[in-house]
């Protein structure tokens, strides 16, 4: 049931953290419901609510409270999966689990010359992507796919799934976030040889991908629709009998849909739900398990997929980008991901994607030399692309600010504005939040120059390590331009990225930027232009 909630006195919604896909609680005087946000607008929030038999208690005009819901389900499922891993280690029932916990070694990677030839269309894959697909067929237990920014990691994962499907191998894929799941489902849906089913609540799925969810596929089954209509029309004992019959048929139907899918894709949390995937009784059903964006998942979040398939495991991701967020100091060991651990222990079982299709060569070379031992290269299709093709009124825009300033912004693919001596002092809002008003104004001016010169607002992103700075800049530039934290923009990209680095204190401390992975994410979001502001402390400043 979808409930539309609006302010009691009309008008726009107040500022809130409630957004699409988030769990919420609806409270009424004599009842309480859990649900997920289905959609939002300036004045309403649509909530998909599981009301059971009490649906009639929510009526048009009822007053209610809606609040974000605490979500401890993820932690309980990870704990349960960790207990199961202990049992699997004790019984030595899975070679892959033994490898993860140091009880065994993976079989050595065979030479590329002996790899099987692909059966699918791979003409759009580059050398390393093709090697990864062929290696996925050859491995007997473990492979790591290292995908730096812009290298087409998810495209490669989709190609691996398609190749497995052509060989009769069913794949289960998991990702740490719904956004990552949606991105992969979208790629798989374009592969005609793959039947994909997405698990998880429809409210947490992008609208244009809901047709691939288990619920949507079951809703298309005419027999179930007719049985539901009969149940709602019945009453008393007859209704109870029809409800039982409906549950039995839904279970049978979901079993058939999942069994006939080449790929089942879900978040790590959903894979840990026993009620969904336990309808597949055959423990050998899935022949391949893949964790995409494994560099963003804490290790226990990966354990549930090993319950579903412990034959062959592929971890895909990039340990040189931001790890999962771990708030507890006592659990800081979890910031080292399983992907990073296994890549370090078994480099011969790792395939590195080396060619990136996003960044101009100057930006790419900085990222490559700083984070990837100089092995990342810019493809010919992007290495020389600049803002030149997008610019329209360079001469006219020079009137907004000095001609030299405008030239600096629009010319080189990478520019850094040193704010030393400009009285742009840091305002520390809290222990871990800082902002600089001068930098925010400079970011807004740069944005104005770019738009005046012909760059569309949708092609500009302003990012900063600090939420306080993001809020400050967002007020100055308005909603047309995306303004995000670095952490929140991981996975995104823009033609132009304006980077407000903030730290300008006399101590020269770098805060969040002390983690080079955050700077790597920030720089590698830019396609054609990276423009950054920060204070460069020199030796004569003390």
C-alpha positions in Angstrom: 0.0 0.0 0.0 1.3 3.5 -0.9 0.5 6.3 1.6 1.0 9.9 0.4 2.0 12.1 3.3 1.9 15.9 3.3 2.3 18.7 5.8 -0.9 19.2 7.8 -1.1 22.9 7.0 -0.1 22.5 3.4 3.0 24.1 1.7 6.4 22.6 1.1 8.0 20.0 3.1 10.6 21.1 5.7 14.2 20.2 5.3 14.5 16.5 6.1 16.9 13.5 5.7 14.0 11.4 4.5 14.6 10.5 0.8 13.9 7.8 -1.8 14.5 4.3 -0.6 15.0 5.2 3.1 13.3 3.2 5.8 10.7 5.2 7.8 8.1 4.7 10.5 4.6 6.0 10.3 3.0 6.6 13.7 -0.7 7.1 14.4 -2.6 7.3 17.7 -3.2 3.6 17.9 -1.0 2.0 15.3 2.5 2.0 13.9 3.8 1.0 10.4 7.2 0.5 8.9 7.9 1.2 5.2 10.2 2.7 2.6 10.0 6.0 0.8 8.7 5.3 -2.7 9.0 8.9 -4.1 9.2 12.5 -2.9 8.2 15.9 -4.2 8.5 19.4 -2.8 5.2 18.9 -0.9 4.7 15.2 -0.5 6.3 11.9 0.5 5.0 8.6 -0.9 5.6 5.7 1.5 5.3 2.1 0.5 3.8 0.5 3.7 3.3 -3.1 4.7 0.0 -2.7 6.5 -1.2 -6.3 6.5 -4.8 -6.7 7.5 -4.8 -3.2 9.1 -4.8 -1.3 5.9 -8.3 0.1 6.5 -7.0 2.0 9.5 -5.1 4.4 7.3 -7.7 6.7 5.7 -7.6 9.9 3.6 -7.0 12.9 5.9 -5.7 11.0 8.9 -3.0 12.8 10.9 0.2 10.9 11.3 3.9 11.3 12.1 6.6 10.1 9.7 10.2 9.6 10.9 13.4 8.0 9.7 13.5 4.4 11.0 16.6 2.9 12.7 17.9 0.1 10.5 19.6 -2.7 12.5 18.6 -5.4 10.1 21.9 -5.2 8.2 23.9 -5.7 11.4 21.8 -8.7 12.6 22.2 -10.4 9.2 26.0 -9.8 9.1 26.2 -11.3 12.6 24.2 -14.3 11.6 26.4 -14.8 8.5 29.6 -14.5 10.6 28.3 -17.4 12.8 27.7 -19.5 9.7 31.2 -18.8 8.4 32.6 -20.2 11.7 30.6 -23.4 11.1 31.8 -23.6 7.4 35.4 -23.2 8.6 35.0 -25.9 11.3 33.5 -28.4 8.8 35.9 -27.4 5.9 32.8 -27.4 3.7 33.9 -24.6 1.4 37.3 -24.2 -0.3 36.6 -20.5 -1.0 35.8 -19.8 2.7 39.0 -21.7 3.6 41.0 -19.4 1.3 39.4 -16.3 2.8 40.3 -17.3 6.3 43.8 -18.4 5.5 43.2 -22.2 5.7 44.0 -22.8 2.1 45.5 -21.3 -1.0 43.7 -20.5 -4.3 44.6 -22.6 -7.3 47.2 -20.7 -9.4 45.9 -18.7 -12.3 46.4 -20.5 -15.5 48.2 -18.8 -18.4 46.1 -16.5 -20.7 47.0 -18.7 -23.7 44.9 -21.6 -22.3 41.8 -19.5 -21.5 38.6 -20.5 -23.3 37.4 -18.4 -26.1 34.3 -16.3 -25.3 30.9 -17.3 -26.7 29.4 -13.8 -26.4 29.9 -10.6 -28.3 33.1 -9.1 -26.8 34.2 -6.8 -29.6 33.6 -3.7 -27.4 35.9 -5.0 -24.7 39.5 -3.9 -24.5 42.5 -6.2 -23.9 42.3 -6.2 -20.1 38.5 -6.5 -20.0 38.6 -9.4 -22.3 41.4 -11.0 -20.2 39.1 -10.6 -17.1 36.2 -12.3 -18.9 38.4 -15.2 -20.0 40.0 -15.5 -16.6 36.6 -15.8 -15.0 36.0 -18.9 -17.0 39.3 -20.4 -16.0 39.4 -19.8 -12.3 38.5 -22.6 -9.9 37.9 -20.7 -6.8 38.9 -17.0 -6.5 39.5 -13.9 -8.7 39.8 -10.2 -7.9 38.9 -7.7 -10.6 40.7 -4.3 -9.9 38.8 -1.5 -11.6 40.2 2.0 -11.1 38.0 5.0 -12.0 36.5 5.0 -15.5 37.9 1.6 -16.5 34.5 0.0 -17.2 34.5 -2.4 -14.2 30.8 -2.9 -14.2 30.7 -3.4 -17.9 33.3 -6.1 -17.5 31.2 -7.7 -14.7 28.1 -7.7 -16.9 30.2 -9.4 -19.7 31.4 -12.0 -17.2 27.7 -12.7 -16.2 26.7 -13.0 -19.9 29.5 -15.4 -20.6 28.6 -17.6 -17.7 24.9 -17.6 -18.8 26.0 -18.8 -22.3 27.7 -21.8 -20.5 24.7 -22.6 -18.3 26.2 -21.2 -15.2 23.8 -19.3 -12.9 25.3 -16.2 -11.2 24.4 -14.5 -8.0 25.6 -10.9 -7.7 25.6 -8.6 -4.7 26.6 -5.0 -4.1 26.8 -2.9 -0.9 24.3 -0.3 -2.1 21.0 -0.1 -4.0 22.6 2.5 -6.4 25.3 0.0 -7.3 22.7 -2.8 -7.8 20.6 -0.6 -10.1 23.7 0.4 -12.1 24.6 -3.3 -12.7 21.0 -4.4 -13.4 20.8 -1.6 -16.1 23.9 -3.0 -17.8 22.7 -6.6 -17.5 19.3 -5.7 -18.9 21.0 -4.6 -22.1 22.5 -8.1 -22.6 20.0 -10.1 -24.6 21.5 -13.4 -23.5 20.9 -12.6 -19.8 17.6 -13.0 -17.9 18.1 -10.8 -14.8 16.0 -10.6 -11.6 16.6 -7.9 -9.0 15.7 -8.7 -5.4 14.8 -6.1 -2.8 11.9 -3.7 -2.0 10.6 -2.0 -5.2 10.7 1.4 -3.3 14.5 1.1 -3.2 14.7 0.4 -6.9 15.0 3.1 -9.6 11.5 3.5 -11.3 12.7 2.5 -14.8 14.2 -0.7 -13.4 11.3 -2.0 -11.4 10.2 -4.3 -14.2 13.2 -6.5 -13.4 12.3 -6.9 -9.7 10.9 -10.2 -8.4 7.7 -8.4 -7.3 7.1 -6.9 -10.7 7.6 -10.3 -12.4 5.2 -11.9 -10.0 2.6 -9.2 -10.5 2.6 -10.1 -14.2 1.4 -13.6 -13.4 -2.3 -13.7 -14.2 -3.1 -16.6 -12.0 -1.8 -14.7 -8.9 -3.7 -11.6 -9.8 -6.9 -13.6 -10.0 -6.3 -15.3 -6.7 -5.6 -11.9 -5.0 -8.9 -10.5 -6.4 -10.8 -13.6 -5.1 -9.2 -13.2 -1.6 -10.0 -9.6 -1.3 -13.6 -10.3 -2.2 -13.9 -13.2 0.2 -14.4 -13.0 4.0 -14.0 -15.1 7.1 -12.7 -18.7 6.7 -12.8 -18.6 2.9 -10.5 -15.6 2.9 -8.0 -17.4 5.2 -7.9 -20.4 3.0 -7.4 -18.3 -0.1 -4.6 -16.4 1.7 -2.8 -19.7 2.4 -3.2 -20.8 -1.2 -1.9 -17.5 -2.4 1.2 -17.8 -0.2 1.9 -21.3 -1.5 1.5 -20.3 -5.1 3.6 -17.1 -4.6 6.4 -19.3 -3.2 6.2 -21.7 -6.2 6.1 -18.8 -8.6 9.1 -17.0 -7.1 11.0 -20.3 -7.1 10.3 -20.7 -10.9 11.3 -17.0 -11.6 14.6 -17.3 -9.7 15.4 -20.7 -11.1 14.9 -19.5 -14.7 17.1 -16.3 -14.1 20.6 -16.3 -15.4 21.6 -13.7 -12.8 20.0 -12.8 -9.5 21.2 -9.3 -8.2 20.7 -7.8 -4.8 22.3 -5.8 -2.0 24.5 -7.6 0.5 21.7 -7.1 3.1 19.0 -8.7 0.9 21.2 -11.7 0.0 21.3 -12.3 3.8 17.5 -12.7 4.0 16.7 -16.4 4.4 13.1 -16.1 3.3 13.8 -15.0 -0.3 16.6 -17.2 -1.6 15.8 -20.2 0.5 13.1 -21.1 -2.0 16.0 -22.4 -4.1 16.7 -25.6 -2.3 19.6 -26.8 -4.5 22.8 -25.7 -2.8 24.6 -26.1 -6.2 22.2 -23.9 -8.1 24.5 -20.9 -8.4 27.9 -21.7 -10.0 29.4 -18.2 -9.6 29.2 -15.5 -7.0 30.2 -11.9 -7.7 30.5 -9.0 -5.3 30.6 -5.7 -7.3 31.9 -2.5 -5.5 33.6 -4.9 -3.0 35.9 -2.1 -2.0 32.9 -0.4 -0.3 31.7 -3.4 1.6 32.8 -4.4 5.1 34.0 -8.0 5.2 31.0 -9.4 7.1 28.6 -8.0 4.5 30.2 -10.3 1.9 29.7 -13.5 4.0 25.9 -14.0 3.2 26.7 -14.5 -0.5 29.0 -17.4 0.4 26.0 -19.2 1.8 24.4 -19.1 -1.6 27.5 -20.0 -3.6 30.8 -21.0 -2.3 32.3 -22.5 -5.5 33.7 -19.6 -7.4 34.0 -16.0 -6.0 34.9 -12.8 -7.9 35.4 -9.6 -6.0 35.3 -6.5 -8.2 36.2 -3.0 -7.0 39.0 -0.6 -6.2 40.8 -0.5 -2.8 42.4 2.8 -3.8 39.0 4.5 -3.6 37.0 5.2 -0.4 36.4 2.2 1.9 33.2 1.6 3.8 32.3 4.0 6.6 33.0 2.5 10.0 32.0 4.8 12.9 33.1 2.7 15.8 36.8 3.0 16.7 36.6 -0.6 18.1 35.6 -1.9 14.7 38.2 0.1 12.8 39.7 -3.2 11.5 36.7 -3.4 9.2 38.0 -0.5 7.2 40.4 -2.9 5.5 38.1 -4.7 3.1 38.2 -8.3 2.0 39.0 -7.1 -1.5 42.1 -5.2 -0.3 43.2 -8.2 1.8 42.8 -10.8 -1.0 44.5 -8.6 -3.6 47.4 -8.2 -1.2 47.7 -11.9 -0.5 47.1 -13.2 -4.0 48.3 -10.8 -6.6 48.5 -13.5 -9.3 44.7 -14.0 -9.0 44.0 -10.3 -9.7 43.2 -8.8 -13.0 43.9 -5.0 -13.3 41.8 -2.9 -15.8 44.4 -0.4 -17.1 42.5 1.7 -19.7 40.2 4.4 -18.5 37.5 6.2 -20.6 36.7 9.2 -18.4 39.6 11.6 -17.7 41.7 13.9 -19.9 45.3 12.6 -20.0 46.6 15.3 -17.6 44.1 14.4 -14.9 44.5 10.7 -15.6 48.3 10.8 -15.3 48.0 12.5 -11.9 45.7 9.8 -10.7 47.8 7.0 -12.3 51.1 8.2 -10.8 49.6 9.0 -7.4 47.5 5.8 -6.8 48.1 3.1 -9.5 51.9 2.9 -9.9 51.7 4.6 -13.3 49.7 1.7 -14.8 46.5 3.6 -15.6 46.3 5.0 -19.1 43.8 7.3 -20.8 42.1 5.9 -23.9 42.6 7.8 -27.1 39.0 8.7 -27.1 39.3 10.8 -24.0 43.0 11.7 -23.5 42.8 15.0 -25.4 39.2 16.0 -24.7 38.9 19.5 -23.1 36.3 22.2 -22.4 37.0 23.6 -25.9 34.1 21.8 -27.6 31.7 23.1 -25.0 32.7 26.8 -24.8 30.8 29.5 -26.6 31.5 33.1 -25.3 35.0 33.1 -23.9 35.6 36.8 -24.8 32.4 38.0 -23.3 32.8 36.1 -20.1 36.2 37.7 -19.5 34.2 40.8 -18.4 32.9 39.0 -15.3 36.4 38.6 -13.9 40.0 39.4 -15.0 41.0 38.1 -18.4 43.9 36.2 -16.9 41.7 34.6 -14.3 39.2 33.4 -16.9 42.0 32.2 -19.1 43.4 30.1 -16.2 40.0 28.5 -15.6 39.1 27.7 -19.2 42.5 26.6 -20.6 44.4 23.8 -18.8 42.6 20.6 -17.8 43.9 21.0 -14.2 44.1 24.3 -12.3 44.8 25.1 -8.7 44.0 28.4 -7.1 46.3 29.1 -4.1 44.3 31.1 -1.6 47.3 32.0 0.6 47.3 35.7 1.6 43.7 36.2 0.5 42.2 36.2 4.1 40.3 33.0 3.3 40.6 31.6 6.9 39.0 28.4 7.9 36.0 28.4 10.2 35.9 25.2 12.2 32.2 24.4 12.7 32.9 21.3 14.8 35.7 18.8 15.5 35.3 17.2 12.1 33.6 19.9 10.0 35.1 23.1 8.5 34.2 25.7 6.0 35.7 28.7 4.2 33.4 31.4 3.0 35.9 32.9 0.6 36.4 29.5 -1.1 32.6 29.1 -1.4 32.4 32.5 -3.1 35.2 31.6 -5.4 33.5 28.3 -6.3 30.3 30.2 -7.0 32.1 32.8 -9.2 33.9 30.0 -11.1 30.6 28.3 -11.7 29.1 31.5 -13.0 32.0 32.0 -15.4 31.7 28.4 -16.7 28.0 28.7 -17.3 28.4 32.1 -19.0 31.1 30.5 -21.2 28.6 27.9 -22.4 29.0 25.0 -20.0 25.6 23.6 -19.0 24.9 23.5 -15.2 24.2 19.7 -15.4 27.8 19.3 -16.6 29.3 20.9 -13.5 29.8 19.4 -10.1 31.2 21.1 -7.0 32.6 18.8 -4.4 34.2 19.2 -1.0 35.4 16.9 1.8 33.2 18.8 4.3 29.4 18.8 4.5 29.5 22.3 6.1 31.3 23.7 3.0 28.8 21.8 0.7 25.9 23.5 2.5 27.5 26.9 2.2 28.3 26.5 -1.5 24.8 25.1 -2.3 23.2 28.3 -0.9 25.3 30.4 -3.3 25.0 28.5 -6.5 21.4 27.2 -6.3 19.8 23.8 -7.2 20.8 23.7 -10.9 24.4 22.6 -10.1 25.2 19.4 -8.2 27.0 20.2 -4.9 28.1 17.1 -3.0 30.6 15.8 -0.5 33.5 13.8 -1.9 32.2 10.7 -0.2 28.7 11.3 -1.5 29.9 11.7 -5.1 31.9 8.5 -5.3 30.7 6.7 -8.4 29.7 10.0 -10.1 31.4 12.0 -12.8 31.1 15.4 -14.5 32.6 17.3 -17.4 33.9 19.9 -14.9 34.6 19.4 -11.3 35.3 22.3 -8.9 37.0 21.0 -5.8 36.9 23.1 -2.6 39.5 21.6 -0.3 38.8 24.0 2.6 41.7 23.2 5.0 43.4 26.6 5.5 44.4 26.5 9.2 47.7 27.8 10.6 48.6 24.2 11.7 48.6 23.0 8.1 46.4 20.0 9.1 44.6 18.2 6.3 41.8 16.5 8.1 39.7 14.3 5.8 42.3 14.7 3.1 45.0 12.8 5.1 43.4 9.8 3.5 44.8 9.8 -0.1 41.9 7.7 -1.3 39.5 10.6 -0.7 41.7 12.9 -2.8 41.8 10.1 -5.5 38.0 10.0 -5.6 37.8 13.8 -5.8 40.2 14.2 -8.7 39.0 11.2 -10.7 35.4 12.5 -10.9 36.4 15.1 -13.6 36.3 14.2 -17.3 37.6 17.4 -19.0 38.4 19.9 -16.2 39.5 19.9 -12.6 39.6 23.2 -10.9 40.5 23.3 -7.2 41.0 25.8 -4.4 43.2 25.4 -1.4 45.7 27.2 0.7 49.3 26.1 0.0 51.3 26.5 3.2 54.9 27.5 2.5 57.9 27.2 4.8 58.1 30.9 5.5 54.6 30.9 7.0 55.6 28.9 10.0 
